[in-house]
Amino acid sequence: MKRTVCSLLALFCLLVGAVQPVAAAQETQPTSEISEASEQVTESAEQPTEETEELPVEPTETPAEPTETPAEPTEQPVEPTERPQTRAPEKMKVSEQGVAFIGEMMSGAVGPNQLSAAEQAVNDFASRYDLSLTQTQYDALADLVTAYGSYILTSGYQVERVIADGSYSDAQLASAFCAWVKSGNDVSQQHLARRLREIKLFLYGSYDGNCEANFRYVVFNANGGALTDNSVLCYAYDLPYGTLPSATRANSYFDGWYTASSGGTKLTETDTASENRTLYAHWTTERNDSQFSDVASGSWYYTYVTQAAAKGLFNGVGDGKFEPNGFTTRAMLTTVLWRRDGKKEAQTAPFTDIPAEKWYAAAVNWAYETGVVKGVGETLFGPDEEITREQLVTMLYRYAQAQEGFDTTATTELSAFGDADTVSAYAAEAIRWAVAVKIMNGDGGRLRPQGNATRAECAKLLLCFTALSGGGDDPSDDPKPLPDPPKLRISEDGIQFIKDHEGFIKYAMWDYAQWSIGYGTRCEKDEFPDGITEEEADYRLRFMLADFEKSLDALEKRFGREFSQQEYDALLSFTFNLGAGWMSRTDTMTYKMLYSNTFTEMEFVNTLGLWINAGGQPLNGLAQRRMDESNLYLHGEYLRGCTRYLRLTYNANEGSCDTKYYYYMTDQPLGELPVPTREGYTFVGWYDRLNGGEQYTAETIAPAYGNYTLYARWEK
């Protein structure tokens, strides 16, 4: 659904660009078409034709799980059990062993309602992707669904996408499962133990979990900081880790991962994954001697930033800060090189996206005339695009070729770098030169050519580059920093509530009718080729929320009353997910209910709960979000996965029923149930399975969790 981005945001495309919210189809994967059932209110968006293959990052909050905690594996690895090859038929059921397995994981017998819901979810998942699952794979997924609900296989989470793709390694599959191990902000050993049992069942067909695995997990403890990835990652057994996540902490710099919270042995990317570990972030909080409050004296970039600033190559962004981890745009770097060259005048470049009045226009003209830049197309320069490492090096190389005092003949092979084959053809010569003259050293044995260059990296490269010619710099100011995010009326708890439901998506992903990234904001397919940071995503989200707050504030004036904080936060989440169009439809049940401000609790839940259609189909993830928003509005609880309410879907089983679904208060009798009709048949009752199962009546106590389907039973 198309949204209009505020003008301020449009002026600062560095992080924001054309940002639009995306209606969440499930907890993390939004949809562009959500309708209030029977009212047919829909919004649509543009429809690109390609689909991304990148994976979203999983959420950090999960429902509670059993309390029994199996011990971590300690035995030396042996050859894993061979994966089952026999394919099970479509429309499967959990095996007897699987039922026992789920019961063990739940520390009790699994109920028929839970079992039926899990079977339906896994069968739907297999059908949607045309997958042939083994029985053990099926049983493992059924347990995962039992723990979290069907949305885990319908929301674009990593576990869904990895299995659907099919080309995963053991470690990749294990990492996808192990994204779901947190309780609150901490890793739950119970959750982790259960995930490991599910993984061994899925990969190796082991119901008892006694087989050894082809991977080893690492629990990353930020030790007072914050992680940039999931808390648990899995790596191929006895091979180098290759990559380890980074961490951040205010007023500290990250020193690396250690085997103990204090002391211990530091592990790096070259160490091998020989055992399951818990690693702890270590921090240094040295006195900051630099002119920038965010450049610690112990950080790797301290010398580069301070010297680059002293030489006038790179200044701060204001308020005494440098933003070492911020990104540099093409316009910024071009301006730095232009000023270094004496701000020479040049003929106007043929770029249509460079208005003459822009602060960087003269620099771009000079860069084009000297051959330093060639644009991102015949008529486009892309001034606000974040510069990649290979673009940065290429611009420096071309600049060196146009200057006296630079030797650009040096070259070397790139075979020592693991990602050398990812270097673009246009940049290969420049990168071979940059490596040869040691202004580019790689990152952990990788060049990361398409990775965005941080301001700290730019400072280092510019300083090393300048040293090749003996200095000679023109002090100048960098472009003005981005504005602070807008002041919002929604509470920080409300923002976190939205984040929890949207989930963080690092890479752009296709979402029904548009591309989305971050916390459910719209983007262009190639806008963030190297992904987005959580900080950038938060920035985009806040600007988008500011636009929606205007609509919600106007609704308050129309109603002649002010929403409480919890009501406001709940409705803003609802609007961010759905779009503001619902506010203009005064004929909808939702509008009428809120206007009158007279309703019972379940009237509110059932009215808000009508808005769950996406792509013409009701989605369980949207139903859960509506229940969570209702719970927030009515009770002030900022929760994901509220269990106060239950949604029953009514399947008429070849008959007809006016009620497709309805919400009930959990732990309370259901009360009156709908009565379906079928010509030539007598209605017997509602059952939780198509065949067999338990009958649901007006006296049945609503289960405490989940979304269930009831099937009409008929007699001829």
N, C-alpha and C positions, 0 to 999 in steps of 0.2 A: 504494500500500500504506500502510496506516495505521501511523503511528508515534506513540508517546507522548512528549510533550515534557516535559522535566524541570521540576519545580515552580519552580525559580529562574527559568527562562526565561519561564515563564508570567506571573511577576510583573512582567516588564519587557517589555511588548508594544511598547514604542516602536520597537524594532528587530526583535524576534524574532517576537512573535505566536505563532500556532500553526504551528510550523516542523516539517516532516517532510522527511526525505530522499527523493529520488526516484531510482529506479533508472535509470541512463542507457541509453537505447536506442541512442544513438551517442555520440560524444565529448561533445556538449553537450546533447542532448535526451534526458532520461531516460524510463524506462518504469515502470509500476507492476506489470507482470507479467513476471517472468523465471523460467524454469523450467530445471532440469537435465534435458537431453534423456533420454527414456525413464524418468525418475523422476517427472515431472509434479508438481514442487513449485512452487506458484504462490502469489502474494500479490496482492491487488487493493485498489483504493482507491475512494473515492467518485467519482461520475461526473457532473460538471457538464455542461451541455448546450451551452454556448456556446464558441466558440473565439476566442482573442485574435488580433489582427492586428498586434501589435507584433513587433519584430524583435530577435533575440538579438544580442548583441555577440560577435564572432568571437574565437577563441583567439589567443594571441600566439606560440605555438611551431609551427613547421611543418617537415616533412621537407626534407632537402636537395634542391636542384634543380641543373640544369646550371650550369656556371661561366661560360659566355660571357655577357657583359654588353653588350647593345645600348645605344647612346647615347640619352639622353632627347631628345624632339623639340625642335627649336630653330626650325623654320620658322614663319612667320606662318600663322595658321589660314586655311583655305579651306573652302568649303562641303563638308561630309562626303558621302561616297558614299551614294547612296540605299540604304536597307536592302532586301535581297532580299524579294520578296513571294511567290515560288513556294513552296508547301508541299510538303514531302517526305512520302513515305508512312510509315506506322507500321512498326515493327520495321526500323529503318534500319541501315546499315553506314557506317563511315567511308569517305569518298570517297578516291580516289587522291591528290587534292590534300591531303586531310586527313591521310592517312598520311605524306605527305612533310612536312607542316607539323609533325606530332608528332615525326617523326624529327629535324627541324631543331631543335625545342625541346629534345629530349633529347640533341642533339649526337651522334646515331647512329641506326641503324635501330631502329624499334619492333618488339618481338617479338610473335609471334602471340598469346601468352598475355596480354600486356598489352592488346593490341588487343581481344581477345575479351572480357576483363573490363570494359574501358571501354565497349564497345558494349552489353554487357548492362546495365551500370549506367545509362547514358543512356536506353536503351529502357525500363527499369523506371521511371525517373524520369518520362519522358514519359507512360507508361501510367498511372502513379499519379495524375497531375494532369490527364490527358486533354489533353495538349499536342500541338500540331502544330508541330514544329520545322522550320525550313529546314535545308538540308544544311549550310550554313556554321555555323548555331547548333549543330547536332549535333556537328560536327567540333570546334568551340571547347570544348564541354562535355567531349568525349572527351579532349581534351588536359588539361583541368583534372583530370579523374578519373585520368588517367595519372600526374599529378604527385602526387596526394594520396590516391587510393583512392576507392572508391564511397561511403564514409561522408560525403563532402562534399555528396552529393545526397540523403542519407537521414537526416540528423541535425538538421534544423531550423535549419541555419546560414542566415545572411542571403542568401547566393547562391541557395540552394534556394527560400526563401520569396519573394524578389523576383521570380524568374523565374516561379514558380508563380502569383503574383498577376497578373502581366502588365501592370500599370498603372505601369510604372517609367519614369523619365526616363533619358537616357543617363548622367547623373552618378550616379544612384542605382544603376544596374546596375554602373557602373564601380567605385563605392565597395564594392559587395558583393564583386566579384572582388579588389579591392586590399586587402581585409582579410587576404589570404593572401600576404603578401610578406615575412614576417619569418623570419630564421634566427637562432635563439637569441633574444636581446633586441634585435637590430638589424634594420633594414630591409635586405634583400638587393637590390642593384640587378639581379642576375640574375633573382630572383623577380619584381621589379617589371616588368622588361622583358618577361618571359614573359606576365605578366598583361595588359599593355597590348596585346600581340599577340593574345591570346585575346579581349580586349574588342573590338578592331577587327574581328576575324573574326566575332564574334557579332553586333555591332551593324551593321557596314557591309559584311560579306562580303569583307573584304580578307585574302587569304592572305599577302601580302607586307608588310602593315603600313604601306604608304606613304601611306595616306589620313590626313587630319587629322580630329580628333575634335571633337565638340560639348561637350567638357568639358576641364578642366585639373585635374591632380592637385596635391596639396600633401603633401610629406613633412614630418611634424612631428617635430622633434628636441627632446626634453625637456631636453637640455643639462644632464644631471645630475639631473633630476627624474623624475617619473612622469606619464604621460598619463592622462586620464580617458576617452579614446576610442581608436580604432584609430590607428596611426601614419601611415597614408596615407588621405586622404579626397579625393573628387573633387567638383568644383563646375561648374555650368553656365558655359560659356565666355562671357567678357566681361560677366558679371553680377556684382553684389555677392556676396561670400562669404556674407553673411547670418549664419552661425554659424561660430565657430572653437572648437576644443576648449580646455579649460583644463588646467593642469598643476599639480602639487604637488611641493614639495621641503622636506625637514626644515629648520627654522630659517630659512626664506626665504619671501618672498612673491613671487608671480608678477607680473611687470611687463608681460607681453604677448609677442607673436610678432614676431620681427625677421628680416631677410633675411641676417644674419650671426650667428655664434656670439657675437661681441662687436662692438659698434657696429652698423652697418647701419641700415636703415629699418624702423620699426615699421609693421606692417600691421594693420588692424582689420576689423571685419565689413562696413564700408562700401566697402572697397577691392574692385576687380573682379578676377575670375579670368581674367587676360589671358595668363598663361603658366604652365608647370609650375614649381613652386618647391620649395625646401626652406626651411622656417622654423624658427628656433631660439628656444626659450624663454629669456627674460632674467629674472634674479633679483636681488632686493635683500636683503641680509643686514644691515640696520641694527640698531643696538643697541635692545633692547626696553625702552622707558621705562615701559610699563604695568605694572599689578599682576599681569597674566596672562602666563605664559611663552609661550603660543601666540598672542599678539596682537602682531605686529610693528609697530614704530612707523611703518613705511612702508606698511602695508596700508591699503586703502580704508576699512576699518571701524574703524581704530584710534581715531579721535576719537569715533565713535558709541559704541563699546563702553566706552571709558574714562569718558566723560561719563555714559552710562546707568548704569554701575556706581557712579559718584560720587553720582548722584542717588538711588540705591537702586532703580532701575527693574529692573535685571537684575544678579544676582550670578553668580559663577562656579560651576563644578561640582565644586570641590574640587581639592586638590593644586596650587593656584596656576594652574589652567587655566580657560579660558572655553568652549572648543570652539566657535569662531565658525562652523564649517561644520556643526555638529550641528543637528538639527532640534528644533523646539518642538512639544509636544503641546497639544491643546485644553485639557486640564486645567491645564497650566503657565500658559498665557496668561490663562485665566480667573482663576487665583489671583493673578497679578500685578495685574490690574485690580481685583479684589476688595480686595486689600490697599491699593491706591492710593485706594480709596473709603472706607477706614477700617474694613474688616472688618465690615461691617454684617450683622446677622442677617436671615434671611428664612425663609419657609415652605418646606417640603420640596418639591423639584421632582419631577415625575412620571416620573423616569428610572429604569428598572429596573437600569441598569448603574452606579449610583452608590450603593454601600453607605454607610451613615451613618458608619462608622468611618474612611473614607478621608480622607486629608489634604486633599483638594480638595472634599469634600462641601459644606461651608459656602459655598465660593466658587461652586460650581455652582448652589446654591439661590439665592444672591444674583443671579447672572447671569441665571437664568431669570425671577425675579420682576421684575427691572428691564428685561427684554427684550433684554439684551446677547446672549444665545444663545437658540436655539430647538431645539437638538439636531439629530441626524442622522436622526431619525425621531420618531414620536409619543411613544415611550417610551424612546428611546436617545439618549444624549449623545455617546458615543464619546470617553471621556476620554483614551485612549492613542493616538488617531489623530493623526498628524503634521498640523499645521495648514497649510493652503494659504495662499497669498498673498491670495487673494480672501476667504477666511474670516477672516484676520487683519484685513484692512481693514474688513470688514463688522462685526466685533465692535467695533473702535475707533469706527466711525461710529455704531453703536447706543449705545455708551457715551457718546459725545459728545452725542447727542441727549438723554440722560437727565441730563446735567450742566449746571450753570450756567457761563457763561463761554466756551462753545464756540459758534461760528457754523457751522451745518451747511447753510447755504443755498447756498454756492458750488457750482458745477457747471461742467463743460466737456465737449466732445466727445472721443471716444476714437479718432477716425478716423486719427490720426497713428501709431497703434500697429498693427503688422502682424497681431497676433493679437486685435484688439479683439472680433471676432466669436466668440471662444471664452469670453468672460466670461459666467458664469452669470447668468440673469435676476435671481435674488435679490440678486446682488452688484453689479449694474450701477450703481445709484444711488450706492452707497457708493464704488465705484472712481472714478466721475466726480467725486465730492466730494474724494476723496483726491488725485487728480491736480490738481484745481483749487487746493487749498491746499498743494500741493507736498510732501506727505508720502509720495507715491508717484511715482517718476519713470520707472519702467519699467527694462528691462534690455536694452540694445542695440536699442532701438526696439521692444521687446516687453514686454508686461505680465506674461506667464507666470502667469495667474490661478490655474491648477491646480497650479503648481509649489509644492513644499513650501518654507515660509519657514525659512531658516536662523536660528540664534540671532543671528548678526551682523545679518541683515536685520530681525529683530524688534527688536533694540536700536536700530537706526536709526529705524524707524517709531515706536517708543515715544518716543524722544527728540524727534523732530519733532512728534509728536502732543502731547506735554507742553508743548512750546514754544508751542503755539496758545493755551494757557490760562495761560501764565506759570509753570508748574511746580507745586509742591505735591505731593510724593511721600512715600509711606510706605515707608522702607527695610525691606527684608525679604529673606529667603533664598529662592532658587529651590528647587524640589523636588530631592531627592537625585539624584545622577548614577547612571547605569546601573552595574551591577557590572562588574568586570573579567571578561573571558572566562575560562573554566575552564582550569586547568593540565592539559595533555594529555600522554599518553604517546607518541602518534604524533609523529614528528619533523617539523620544518618542511619538510624535503624530501618527506615523506609527504603533508603537507597540500597542498603545491604539486602533487604527483603527482595527487591527487584533483581539484584545481582544473583542471589541464590537461585531464583527461579529461571533467570535467563541462562546462567552459567557463563563461564568465560571461554570464548572461542578465540584461540590465538591466530588461526588462519581463516581466511574468507571461506565460507561454505555456502553452497546453494541451498536456499531455504524456500521451497515451494515456488515462489515467483520472483525471487530476488536474492542477491548476495548479502550476507550479513557477517559481522565480525564483532569481536569484543563482547560486550554485554547486550547483544541483540540489536545493534545499530547497523543500518544499511551501509554498504560500501560498494565500490566497483570491484570487479573480479581481480584485477591486478593492482589495486591500490596499495596493498601491503604485501609484496611478494615474500618478504621475510617474516611476516607475522606482525602482530601488534603486542605491545606490552600491556600489563594490567593498568599501569598508570595512564597510558594513552587511552585505553578503553574507558577508564573512569572519567577522563576529561571529555570524551565524546558523549558519554552517557549524560553527564550533568548539563551540558548544553542542550541536549535533546529534551531532558526533563523540564528545563526552563521554558521551552515552547509549550509543552503540555500543561504546565502550571498556569499559563495564561488562559487556556481554555477552561480549566477547572475553576479558576478564580472567577471567570465570567459566569460559569454555571451557578456558583454560589450567589452572585448578585441577582441572577434570574430567579433563584429560589427564595431569596430574601433571608438567608441564614448562612451561618459559618460552620463548616465541618470541623469536628474535633481533629486533633493531630492524627489519631489512629484511623479515623474515617477518611481523612484527606490522603494519608499514605496508601490506604487500601485502594481508593478510587484512582489514584495516580498510577499505581501498578496496573490496575485494570485498563486504564486508558493507554498506558505505554504499550501494553500487550495488544490491545484491540485497535487503537487509533481513536482520535477525538470525534469521529463521525457519529458515534452513538449519542453524543450530546445534542445533536441537531435533530434527532428523530424523537419528537415529543409523543409519538404514538406508540413507542415501545413500552413493554411492561416495566423494563428497568427504569426508564425515565419517569414514568408515572409513579412508580413506587418511591423513588428518591424524592420526587417533588412533594408527594403527600406526606412523606416521613411517618407513615403509619403502616406497620407490618409486624408480623411475628418473626421469630428467628428463622424458622424453616421456610416461610414465605420469601424471606430475603435470600436464603441460600438457593432455593429453587429458581428464583428469578435471575439472580446473577449467574447461576449455573446453566442457564440456557445458552450462553455464549461459548460454545465449545466446538463448533464446526470449523474445520479447515480442509480445503480441497473437497468440500461437499460431504465430509465424513466427520462424525463426532470423535474426538480424541480423548483418551483417558488422561493424558497429561494436562490437557486444558481443563478437564473436569476437576482434577486435583488442584490446579492453580485457583480455579474459582472457589473451591472450598477453603483454600488457604486465605484468599482475599476476604471471603466472608467471615472467617474466623478472626482476622485482623480487624475488620470493620466493626464487628459486634463485640469482640472480647479483648481486643488490643494485644493479641499474641502474634509476635513476628516470627512465625514458624513456617517451615517448608515441610509438607507431609503431614498436615493436620489430620488427626484421627477422630475428631469430634463428630464428623459427618461421614456418611456412606452413600455411594451412588449405585443404584441397581439399574441395570439395563434389561429391558423386557424383550425377549425374542419370542414372537408369536408362533414360531415353528409351523410355517405354512398357513397360519391364520392371520388375523389382523387385530391390531391393538392401537387405540388412540394414544396411549402413553408409551413412549419409547424408552424413557428413563425417568428416574425420580430420586431425589436426595432424602435421606432419613437421618435422624439422630441416632448415633451409635449407642449400644447398650440399652436401647429402649425398644418396646414392641413396635413392629412395623406399622400396624394399623391397617386400614383398608387398602387392598391391593387392586389394581385394575383387572377388569374381566375382558379377555379377548373373545373373538368370535371366529368360527370356521364353519362354513356351510357343510352340513351333513355330519358334524361331529359335536360331541359334548365335551366341554372344558372340564378337566379333572383337577388341575391346579398348577402352581408354579414350582419348578424344580431347578436345582443348581447344576444339573447335568442333563444333557439331551436324553440320555438313557440312564436309568438308575438315579443315584444321588439322593439328596434330602429335599423334602417339600418345604416351601416357605409359605407361611400363612400370616394372617393379621397378628397372631400371638407370637410369631418368631421374633427373637431378640436380634436386632441389627448387629452384624459382626463389627468388631472394633476397628478394622482397617481394610482398605482396599476398595476396588471397584469390581462388582460381581455381575454376572449375567444370569438371569433366570429364564428358563425355557418352558413354554407352555406345553402341557401334557394333554393329549386328546384320546377320547374313546369313540369308536365308530358307532 
